[in-house]
Amino acid sequence: MSAFFECYDPNKDLTLTVSKHGRVEGSVTIDHSNEKEGVAHLRWFIVSDEMRGKTMGTLCD
């Protein structure tokens, strides 16, 4: 993960986190370093046990 963030380009890559009461409960990282146009990799999708199955995406409103 640290090697990825050393090369992180905010114009191409994306990392999002979800927190609840000041505690990080999940994150997703998309890596667009592939040379092919329109190709990206889901690098990490991490969710805490507490948030698993709780429709975390709806908390981003």
MIGUDO-858737 format. One line per field, with one value per residue: residue number from 1; residue in one letter; z, y negated, x of N, C-alpha, C in turn. Coordinates in Angstrom, 3 decimals. Layout:
seq	c(NUM:...)
type	c(A:...)
nZ	c(Z:...)
nY	c(Y:...)
nX	c(X:...)
caZ	c(Z:...)
caY	c(Y:...)
caX	c(X:...)
cZ	c(Z:...)
cY	c(Y:...)
cX	c(X:...)
% end
This chain:
seq	c(1:2:3:4:5:6:7:8:9:10:11:12:13:14:15:16:17:18:19:20:21:22:23:24:25:26:27:28:29:30:31:32:33:34:35:36:37:38:39:40:41:42:43:44:45:46:47:48:49:50:51:52:53:54:55:56:57:58:59:60:61)
type	c(M:S:A:F:F:E:C:Y:D:P:N:K:D:L:T:L:T:V:S:K:H:G:R:V:E:G:S:V:T:I:D:H:S:N:E:K:E:G:V:A:H:L:R:W:F:I:V:S:D:E:M:R:G:K:T:M:G:T:L:C:D)
nZ	c(0.000:0.750:-1.310:-3.456:-2.640:-2.711:-5.389:-5.948:-7.817:-7.780:-9.918:-11.415:-9.800:-7.022:-3.686:-1.187:1.976:4.683:7.587:10.961:13.702:14.051:13.606:11.280:9.153:6.773:3.456:0.024:-2.787:-5.930:-8.676:-11.373:-12.938:-15.101:-18.456:-20.512:-21.969:-20.136:-18.320:-15.075:-11.752:-9.024:-6.098:-3.249:-1.067:1.777:4.707:7.943:10.470:11.882:10.080:7.889:5.530:5.972:4.052:3.303:1.322:1.230:3.321:2.540:1.788)
nY	c(1.184:-1.223:-1.635:-2.136:-4.595:-6.245:-6.765:-7.892:-9.646:-12.268:-13.179:-10.990:-8.709:-7.389:-7.616:-6.874:-7.375:-6.230:-7.421:-7.057:-8.647:-9.782:-7.684:-5.725:-3.633:-2.333:-1.962:-2.665:-2.140:-3.204:-2.505:-3.977:-3.492:-1.929:-1.565:-1.391:-3.114:-4.114:-2.011:-0.778:0.230:1.876:1.480:1.673:2.550:2.047:2.805:2.254:4.687:3.864:2.202:3.781:4.860:2.773:0.939:-1.079:-2.993:-4.678:-6.332:-8.435:-10.723)
nX	c(0.823:1.956:3.802:2.103:0.945:3.163:3.401:1.002:-1.394:-3.441:-4.908:-5.492:-5.856:-7.825:-8.901:-11.139:-12.655:-14.694:-16.085:-17.205:-18.387:-15.835:-14.100:-12.362:-14.084:-14.121:-12.690:-11.922:-9.900:-8.896:-6.906:-5.436:-3.214:-2.673:-1.590:-3.450:-6.144:-8.963:-8.904:-8.912:-7.919:-9.383:-7.972:-7.971:-10.568:-11.896:-13.606:-14.865:-15.747:-17.994:-19.355:-19.903:-22.229:-23.968:-24.832:-22.869:-22.305:-24.515:-24.126:-22.622:-23.930)
caZ	c(0.000:0.799:-2.649:-4.261:-2.255:-3.151:-6.790:-6.039:-8.642:-7.535:-11.184:-12.011:-8.780:-6.088:-2.402:-0.402:3.284:5.389:9.028:11.818:15.020:14.058:13.396:9.903:9.119:5.481:2.403:-1.295:-3.561:-7.360:-9.273:-12.819:-13.478:-16.293:-19.671:-21.397:-21.727:-19.570:-17.474:-13.696:-10.873:-7.646:-5.337:-1.901:-0.615:3.158:5.527:9.305:10.795:12.329:8.956:6.850:5.285:6.414:2.919:3.592:0.298:1.513:4.382:1.932:1.406)
caY	c(0.000:-2.410:-1.829:-2.778:-5.994:-7.001:-7.125:-8.350:-10.825:-12.623:-13.424:-9.703:-7.717:-7.817:-6.941:-7.405:-6.743:-6.472:-7.414:-7.150:-9.137:-10.048:-6.458:-5.230:-2.349:-1.684:-2.732:-2.066:-2.773:-2.906:-2.771:-4.149:-3.564:-1.093:-2.334:-1.340:-4.149:-3.653:-0.833:-1.079:1.397:1.750:1.938:2.074:2.273:2.502:2.390:2.791:5.670:3.145:1.591:4.767:5.088:1.614:0.020:-2.160:-4.031:-5.615:-7.233:-9.493:-11.848)
caX	c(0.000:2.818:4.383:1.066:0.783:4.340:3.152:-0.388:-1.648:-4.839:-5.589:-5.840:-6.189:-8.867:-9.056:-12.249:-12.819:-15.946:-15.865:-18.386:-17.986:-14.402:-13.318:-12.421:-14.783:-13.940:-12.037:-11.803:-8.832:-8.893:-5.590:-5.562:-1.855:-2.566:-1.347:-4.609:-7.145:-10.226:-8.722:-8.503:-7.938:-9.826:-6.806:-8.376:-11.928:-11.765:-14.743:-14.807:-16.781:-19.188:-20.048:-20.192:-23.650:-24.760:-24.960:-21.940:-22.380:-25.593:-23.672:-21.822:-24.783)
cZ	c(0.000:-0.561:-3.566:-3.927:-2.560:-4.583:-7.004:-6.841:-8.491:-8.812:-11.854:-10.995:-7.809:-4.826:-1.641:0.931:3.845:6.875:9.756:13.205:15.118:13.846:11.953:9.918:7.777:4.503:1.106:-2.050:-4.990:-7.934:-10.785:-13.483:-14.724:-17.528:-20.611:-20.993:-21.174:-18.687:-16.090:-12.889:-9.517:-6.796:-3.972:-1.666:0.775:3.971:6.909:9.513:11.173:11.160:7.851:6.748:5.644:5.316:3.133:2.583:0.559:2.614:3.831:1.541:2.256)
cY	c(-1.259:-2.684:-2.509:-4.264:-6.845:-7.499:-7.674:-9.639:-11.193:-12.953:-12.130:-8.704:-8.276:-6.972:-7.646:-6.674:-7.102:-6.408:-7.565:-7.527:-9.290:-8.839:-5.985:-3.822:-1.631:-2.583:-1.938:-2.854:-2.262:-3.387:-2.831:-4.214:-2.716:-1.973:-2.368:-2.400:-3.527:-2.423:-1.274:0.208:1.024:2.336:2.470:1.652:2.886:1.937:3.030:3.805:4.982:2.610:2.576:5.015:3.918:0.574:-1.257:-3.300:-5.056:-6.613:-8.438:-10.706:-13.049)
cX	c(0.875:3.461:3.369:0.981:2.009:4.158:1.742:-0.502:-3.121:-5.607:-6.039:-6.376:-7.225:-8.826:-10.167:-12.286:-14.193:-15.633:-17.193:-17.904:-16.458:-13.510:-13.469:-13.006:-14.643:-13.217:-12.043:-10.735:-8.876:-7.569:-5.757:-4.189:-1.660:-2.409:-2.548:-5.623:-8.424:-10.119:-8.248:-8.611:-8.512:-8.714:-7.198:-9.815:-11.999:-12.932:-14.599:-15.929:-18.094:-20.013:-20.424:-21.692:-24.554:-24.952:-24.156:-22.040:-23.461:-25.198:-22.921:-22.639:-24.507)
% end
